[in-house]
Amino acid sequence: MDRTQSRALALGVFLGLGLLGYLLASAAIDVKEYERTVTVKGLSEREVAADVVIWPVAFTNAGNDVQQLYLTMDEHVEKIRAFLTLKGIAEDAISINPPLVTDKSAQQWGGGQKAEFRYTATQTVTVYSNEIEQVRHAMQSISELGKEGLVFGGNAYENQPDYQFSGLNGLKPEMVEEATRHARSVAQKFAHDSDSQLGKIRRASQGQFSISDRDRNTPYLKKVRVVSTIEYYLVD
């Protein structure tokens, strides 16, 4: 190889390395620019009516004759059942728990004052129904049973009606779509304000759905909520 060819080869190698360096630097800049991202959250909420109600009706009684006490509890169960069916609640929505009877003499220590009644009994009739309005109407009229001699008791917290919503799966697709649209709208505004354009989604995560009472006075109305977190690329 003569000197001219050697110089040409060296020049070619030099130019090739220079071009390669330029391309690599340009690619590095492009990659760095492409890694610019923005993370936003999208919200979707719905207000829905509960479609299931669980209503425990607990009542108590006391006496010194345990056999008579059981008979009285049975009578009260039938009164409650009749009351509920009269209010339009289906028989198969009503379940009866066995009575819980306590012998106070077995719990009494020496020197203590003797209880007026030896035995106390608590029993619960539970309503599980999809007829929310009928059950609420029955709740509002429960004092009618009090006038017949029934005493309602039990743990005040445990015996609160429980309203539930079972239609979440039907709402999920629409709510996820809405949360995604909301997130994209927020991201687009950010991109516009930063003189950029919104690129593709880099990653996305859907938060858990939550169902809560709309407020403490209307537990039969529910608020369904989901938050989606989405990270977008930003491009110039």
C-alpha positions in Angstrom: 0.0 0.0 0.0 1.5 3.4 -1.0 1.6 6.5 1.1 -1.4 8.1 -0.7 -3.6 5.0 -0.1 -2.5 5.0 3.6 -3.5 8.6 4.0 -6.8 8.0 2.4 -7.5 5.0 4.6 -6.5 7.0 7.7 -8.7 9.9 6.7 -11.6 7.5 6.1 -11.2 5.9 9.5 -11.0 9.4 11.1 -14.1 10.6 9.4 -15.9 7.3 10.3 -15.0 7.6 13.9 -16.1 11.2 14.0 -19.4 10.4 12.4 -19.9 7.5 14.8 -19.2 9.8 17.7 -21.7 12.3 16.4 -24.4 9.7 16.0 -23.8 8.2 19.4 -23.9 11.7 21.0 -27.1 12.5 19.1 -28.7 9.2 20.2 -27.7 9.8 23.8 -29.4 13.3 23.6 -32.5 11.7 22.0 -32.7 9.1 24.7 -32.2 11.6 27.5 -34.9 13.8 26.0 -37.2 10.8 25.6 -36.9 10.0 29.3 -38.6 13.2 30.3 -41.8 12.2 32.0 -44.8 13.5 34.0 -46.8 11.5 36.5 -50.4 12.4 37.0 -53.4 11.0 38.8 -56.9 10.6 37.4 -60.0 10.4 39.6 -63.4 8.9 39.0 -66.3 8.9 41.4 -69.9 7.7 41.4 -72.8 8.0 43.9 -74.9 4.9 44.0 -77.7 3.5 46.1 -77.0 0.4 48.2 -78.6 -2.8 46.9 -78.2 -5.0 50.0 -79.1 -4.4 53.5 -78.3 -6.5 56.6 -80.4 -5.5 59.6 -80.0 -7.3 62.9 -82.9 -6.9 65.2 -81.7 -7.8 68.7 -84.1 -8.1 71.7 -83.7 -9.0 75.4 -85.8 -10.5 78.2 -85.3 -11.6 81.8 -86.9 -13.9 84.3 -86.5 -16.4 87.1 -88.1 -19.3 85.2 -85.8 -20.4 82.4 -88.4 -22.5 80.7 -90.9 -19.6 80.7 -88.1 -17.3 79.4 -87.5 -19.5 76.4 -91.2 -19.6 75.6 -91.4 -15.8 75.9 -88.4 -15.5 73.5 -90.2 -17.7 71.0 -93.3 -15.6 71.2 -91.2 -12.4 70.6 -89.5 -14.0 67.6 -93.0 -14.8 66.1 -94.1 -11.2 66.7 -91.0 -9.9 65.0 -91.5 -12.3 62.0 -95.1 -11.2 61.7 -94.2 -7.6 61.8 -91.5 -7.9 59.2 -93.7 -9.9 56.7 -96.5 -7.4 57.3 -94.1 -4.7 56.1 -93.4 -6.6 52.9 -90.2 -8.4 53.8 -90.0 -11.9 52.3 -89.9 -14.9 54.6 -86.6 -16.1 53.1 -85.0 -12.8 53.9 -85.5 -13.4 57.6 -83.2 -15.6 59.7 -83.4 -16.5 63.4 -80.4 -16.9 65.7 -80.7 -19.1 68.8 -81.2 -17.2 72.1 -78.2 -16.6 74.4 -79.2 -17.1 78.0 -77.1 -16.0 81.0 -77.5 -17.4 84.5 -76.6 -14.5 86.8 -76.4 -16.7 89.8 -73.5 -18.6 88.3 -71.6 -15.3 87.9 -72.4 -13.8 91.3 -69.7 -13.5 93.9 -70.3 -13.7 97.7 -71.4 -10.5 99.3 -72.8 -9.0 96.0 -76.4 -7.8 95.8 -78.7 -10.5 94.4 -80.1 -9.7 90.9 -83.8 -9.2 90.6 -83.9 -11.8 87.7 -81.7 -14.8 87.6 -81.8 -15.3 83.9 -81.3 -12.9 81.0 -81.7 -13.7 77.3 -80.7 -12.0 74.1 -81.7 -13.1 70.7 -81.3 -11.7 67.1 -83.6 -11.8 64.1 -81.6 -10.8 61.0 -83.0 -9.4 57.8 -80.9 -9.8 54.6 -82.6 -8.2 51.7 -82.3 -6.4 48.4 -85.5 -4.4 49.1 -83.9 -1.4 50.7 -86.9 0.9 50.9 -89.1 -1.8 52.4 -86.5 -2.6 55.1 -86.0 1.1 55.8 -89.7 1.6 56.2 -89.8 -1.3 58.7 -86.9 0.2 60.7 -88.9 3.4 61.0 -91.9 1.5 62.4 -90.0 -0.8 64.8 -91.5 1.1 67.8 -94.8 -0.7 67.1 -93.2 -3.8 68.5 -92.0 -1.9 71.6 -95.6 -1.1 72.3 -96.3 -4.8 72.4 -93.7 -5.3 75.2 -90.5 -6.1 73.2 -87.3 -4.7 74.6 -84.6 -4.1 72.0 -81.0 -4.3 73.1 -77.6 -5.8 72.3 -74.5 -4.0 71.3 -75.5 -0.7 69.7 -72.6 -0.9 67.2 -73.0 -4.5 66.2 -76.8 -4.1 65.7 -76.6 -1.2 63.3 -77.9 -1.9 59.8 -75.2 -2.6 57.2 -75.8 -1.3 53.7 -73.8 -2.7 50.9 -73.3 -2.2 47.2 -72.7 -5.3 45.1 -72.7 -3.8 41.6 -69.0 -2.7 41.5 -68.0 -5.0 38.6 -70.5 -3.3 36.4 -69.0 0.1 37.1 -65.3 -0.7 36.8 -64.7 -0.4 33.1 -66.5 2.9 32.7 -64.8 4.4 35.8 -61.3 3.2 34.8 -61.8 4.8 31.4 -63.0 8.1 33.0 -60.0 8.1 35.4 -57.7 7.6 32.5 -59.2 10.4 30.5 -59.0 12.7 33.5 -55.3 11.8 34.0 -54.5 12.4 30.3 -56.3 15.8 30.4 -54.1 16.9 33.4 -51.0 15.6 31.7 -51.8 17.5 28.5 -52.2 20.7 30.3 -48.8 20.2 32.0 -47.2 19.4 28.7 -48.7 22.6 27.1 -47.6 24.7 30.0 -44.0 23.4 29.7 -43.9 23.9 25.9 -43.8 20.1 25.4 -46.0 17.5 23.8 -47.5 14.5 25.5 -46.0 11.2 24.4 -46.9 7.6 25.1 -47.7 6.1 28.5 -44.5 4.9 30.2 -46.3 3.1 33.0 -49.8 3.0 34.6 -51.3 1.7 37.8 -54.9 1.4 38.8 -55.6 2.2 42.4 -58.0 0.1 44.5 -61.7 0.8 44.3 -63.2 2.1 47.5 -66.9 2.1 48.6 -67.9 4.3 51.5 -71.0 5.9 52.9 -71.8 9.2 51.3 -72.2 10.6 54.8 -73.1 9.2 58.2 -76.7 10.2 57.9 -77.4 8.3 54.7 -75.5 5.0 54.9 -77.8 3.6 52.2 -76.2 6.0 49.6 -72.6 5.0 48.7 -69.7 6.8 47.1 -67.5 4.6 44.8 -64.1 6.0 44.0 -61.0 5.0 42.1 -57.7 6.8 41.4 -55.4 5.8 38.5 -51.7 6.9 38.4 -50.2 7.3 34.9 -46.7 8.3 33.8 -46.4 9.8 30.4 -43.4 10.6 28.3 -42.8 14.3 27.3 -41.4 15.1 23.9 -40.5 18.4 22.2 
